[in-house]
């Protein structure tokens, strides 16, 4: 059976198990099995061998059981990049791409800006900024050693110069950057712990420290950012759409000017941005 037909059957199987985006998921799993791109799986006439068919079947079953597609393939697309991902490190998601858009807008007019990405995970936001603004010095932090190792590996593989430091929020940055950072960006943990049982299995596969937090995390981040930012520097953070107004108020209480709320591509309030005096 040709891969294209196997993919169609795989998509039907995923759909019957209520897996989101069944056809793209079935395609991604087949691309992983064959080491081919999307065009390759549809133009290939040779059928799967026994080992490939068994591997594909196992991947479909694991996806139906809640394992994220990215953990099955070992990679995730983010803007123009393909990142390595691993269990134990937060998987970058498409809705976070708007954070990079806002960051690039806030850096417009800055020459060789300095950007700090807090809670970098696999390095998605930091690496995308460096990729799209090569003149930017990008530093990144994460309190997870697994995340910092992966972010460094992604930076090396993509040949993007991002400095990665292990530590909580901004405390890990070198003292030479105090007062010299032009923009702090972050996708911090913001899911309320009481909602854990309501999350899809693929979300619960992410490490708890990267998922569960709340307003207190933003309040701490805004306080620390004020000590690291240059005059007129900015902050941009991803938020739960239900708490966008509260996060904007927290930024104002921390002394930031004109907090603004920006929607993602689905129209949900996703990013809060503000500037210090």
N, C-alpha and C positions, 0 to 999 in steps of 0.2 A: 504493500500500500504506500503510495507516494506521501511525502511529508505534508503536503497541502491538505490531503484528505484526513490524515491523522490529526492535524491541527483543528479542522472543523469538528471532528468527533470529540476532541479534547475540549473545545469550547462549549459544546453541548453538555458535556459532563460537568464542567465547572458551573454552567448556568443552572443546571438542575440542583446544584449544591449551593446556590445563592452567592457565588463568588462574584464580586464586582468586576466589571470589564472582562468578561470571560474570553472574548476573542483576542484582545491584546495580550492577556495573560498567557493563553495557550500558545500564542506566537513567541512570546519571550522565552517560555520554557523550551520550546522546540529550537529556537536559536541557540540556547545554552547547550542543548544536547548535541546539536550538529556543528556548533562553532561557526554558524553562518549568519548572515544578515537576513532581514525580512524578505528581500527579493530572492535570496538564495533558497529559502525554504519553499517558495512558491514556484520556482523554476526547476528545482531538482526533480529529475525523473526516477532516480534510483530510490527504492524503498528503504525503510529503516532495517538495520540488522537486528538480531534478537536482543543484543545488549542495549542498543539504543532504544528499542521499543520498551524494554523493561525499565530503563532509567526514566523514560518519559512518563510511563505509567506511575512510577513511584513519585515523581515530582507532582503530577496531578493530584495524587492522593494526599500528599503533604500539604499542598496548597488548600485543598478542601478542608483539611484539619486545622487550618489557621496559620500555617507558616507563611510569613510574608514572601511574596514573589522575589523580592530583592535578596532575601537570605538564600533562596533556592538557586538564584543565578549568580550571586556574589557581586552584583553591581546595581547601580541606580543612576539614571540620567538626571542631571540637574543643570538647567539652562544649556550651555554649550558643552558641558563636561559629562564624562561618564566616570563615576566614582566607584571605587571598591567599597563594599559594605560587608560587615561581619556581625554575627550575633553578639549581643552585649554592647553594641554602639547604636545610637539613635539613627534610624533610617531617614535620610532627607526626603521631603515630600514636595510635590509641585506647588502647593499653596505658599510655601516659603519663598518661592522665586520672586514674589512681589517685594519682599524685604530687600532684595538686591536692587530692584528697580528704584525703590525709594532712596537707598543708600547712594546710588549713582547720581540721582537728582540732587541730593544734598551736597555732594562733592563737586558739582558743576562749578567751575570758576576757581577751584582750589588747584594750586600747582603742587604736585608731589605730596598729596595728603597722606596722613597717617590714620589708619583705621584699625580698631580693635574689635574682633569678633569674639564675644563672650559665650561660652558653652558651644564650642565649635562642632562637637560630634565628629563626623567623618570629614569635616572641613569644607562642607558644601558652600556656605556663604562666603567664607574667607577666600576660598579658591576662585569662586566665580567673580568676586570683586577684583582680585588680582588679574584674572584672565581678561576682564573687560576694561580695567583701568590699569594698564601695566606700569604706570608711573607711581602707583600707590604703594606705600609701605604697609603691608598687612601683617598684623600680629594676631594671634588667636590663643584662647585659653580654654581649658576644660579641666574639671576636677577628676575626671576618669582617666586612669593611665591607659586603658584600652582605647579610649577615644583619641587621646593625644598620639598614641602610637599609630593609629589608623590615619589620622589627619596628616601626620608627617609622611607616611607611606604614600598617600594620595598626592601630596605636594611633590614628592620626589618623582613619582611615576609620571605626573603631568608636567614636570619641569616648571613648576610655578613657585616662586620664592615667597613662601609664607612662613613666618616664625611661629612656632607652636610651643606654648608653655603650660605645664601642669599646675593647676591651682584653682581656688574658688574665686569666681567672678574676676575682678580686676587685680586682685592681690598678687597674682603670679607675674604681672608685667615688670620689666626692669625699671628701676627708679628713674633712669634717664628719660623715660617717656612721660613722667608726671608733668602735667600741664602742657604737653606737646601733642596730644591725640586730637585729631580733628573730628572724628566720628566714632561713636561706640554703637555697634550693632549686636543684636542678640535675639535668638529664639530660645528663651529660657523655658524650664519646665513650668507649665501653667495649668495642667489638668487637676481639678479638685480630687483629692484622694477618695472622696465618697462616691465618685463616678466610676471607679475601677471596674466594677462588675458590669457596667453598661458599655464598656469599650469593646470593639471588635477584637477577635483573637489576634489578628495581625498587628494591632496597635499594642496590645498587652505584651507582645513579644519584645518590645523595646524595653531597655532597662528602666526600672522605676525612678531612679534619680534623674533621668532625662525627661520623664513624663509629669511627675506629680509635684506641684508647687502651688503658687497662688500669688496674691497681691504683694505679700511680704517679700517675695523674690524681686519683684520690680522695684519696690521701695528701697531695698538694699542696693540694687543696681544703680538706681538714679543717684543715691547718696554717694556711692563710690565714683560714678562717672563724673560728677561735679568736680572731684579732686584731680582727675586725670585729663579732662578736656581743656583745650586751649580756649581763649576768649572767643565766643561766637561758635564754639564747637557744638556738634549735635549728637543726638541719640535717636536710634530707630529700633523698635522692638516688635517682634511678632506677638500677637495676643489671641486669646480666646475671644471670638466675636462678641460673646455675651458680657465680657468684662472690659471692652475697649474704653468705655467712658470712665470707668474706675481707674484704669491705668493712666489715662490722660490726666485725670485729677491728681493722681499720685505724682506725675511728672511736674505739674504746676506747683504742688506743695513743696517739691524738692528744689524749686527755684528756676525751673526751666520755663522758657517763654513760648507762648502760642502753640501749645500741643495740638497736633492735628491727627485725624484718624483717616486711614486710607483703606479702601476695599481691595479684596483680591479679585481674581478673574470671575469668581462666582458671585460677586457683589457683597460678600460678607466682610464686615469690619475686621481687618487682619493686622494692620500695622499702626502703631502710634509713634509719631515723630515729634521732636521738639528741639529747641536750641537753648544753650545757656547764654546768659548776658555777655 
